[in-house]
Amino acid sequence: EAQVTQNPRYLITVTGKKLTVTCSQNMNHEYMSWYRQDPGLGLRQIYYSMNVEVTDKGDVPEGYKVSRKEKRNFPLILESPSPNQTSLYFCASRTLGSPPYQPQHFGDGTRLSIL
Amino acid sequence: GENVEQHPSTLSVQEGDSAVIKCTYSDSASNYFPWYKQELGKRPQLIIDIRSNVGEKKDQRIAVTLNKTAKHFSLHITETQPEDSAVYFCAATRRETSGSRLTFGEGTQLTVNP
C-alpha cells in the first residue's frame, strides 16, 4: 500500500529537549516536505526536499532542521523545542517530472505538545 | 512568493444546499490549483485539482472553476451531505522549478446540517 508514515503520532515533551519526527514514504517520490498546521493559519511549509541531499526552507523554517540522506526518509528535527512549536505536523511527498502536476500524499500527522 | 487567501473561514449550510468556497492567489505564474479535504483528526486528502489551461472541472457533486485573469478559483459542492462536513483547503503552485512549492489557503470549516 502506498503511504507516508510518520512517527510518533503524538508526543508531549519539555522545552529544550531535542526531538526527531520521522517520515518515510514507499512510493519512490523525489519531493518531500514538512508542514505545520495551526488553527486559522492553514498548512504552512517548514522545509522541503527535491531529492537526496537537496533541501530548502519553506515559509516557517526557524527552529527546525531536516535531512535527506535517503530518498524514502525525511526526518524533522527540533534541536531545542519551544512552546510555540506546539502544533500538528504533516509530512507529504509527491513525484516530480512528467506529468508535472502530481498530487501530494500526506502522512497521518504528528501532534506535538511542548511544555 | 505566492500568497493564497481563502474565504469564508467558516460556512454552514443545510443538507441539500450548495456550498461555495473562494480563493485568490497572487503569483500569476501559478498554474496548478488543488483542493484538499481534511476530516477531523485526519490528514488532508486531495478531492479535485485544476490546471491553468482549464477553466472548469467537475467530478460528480464537486466542481472547481478558475479565472486566471482575476487570479481566483472556487470550489463548488452541490447537494451537500453531512459527510461533506470538514475543513477544505485550496492551494496554488507554479510549474516545477527548483523552488516549486505548494502554498495553502487558511482553510474553510464547512458544516452541513442535517
Interface residues (C-beta under 8 A of the other chain):
Chain A: S33 Y35 G40 L41 G42 L43 R44 Q45 Y48 M50 D56 G58 D59 F90 L96 G97 P100 Y101 P103 Q104 F106 G107 D108 G109
Chain B: G1 Q6 S9 Y32 P34 K42 R43 P44 Q45 L46 D49 R51 F89 R95 E96 S98 G99 R101 L102 T103 F104 G105 E106 G107
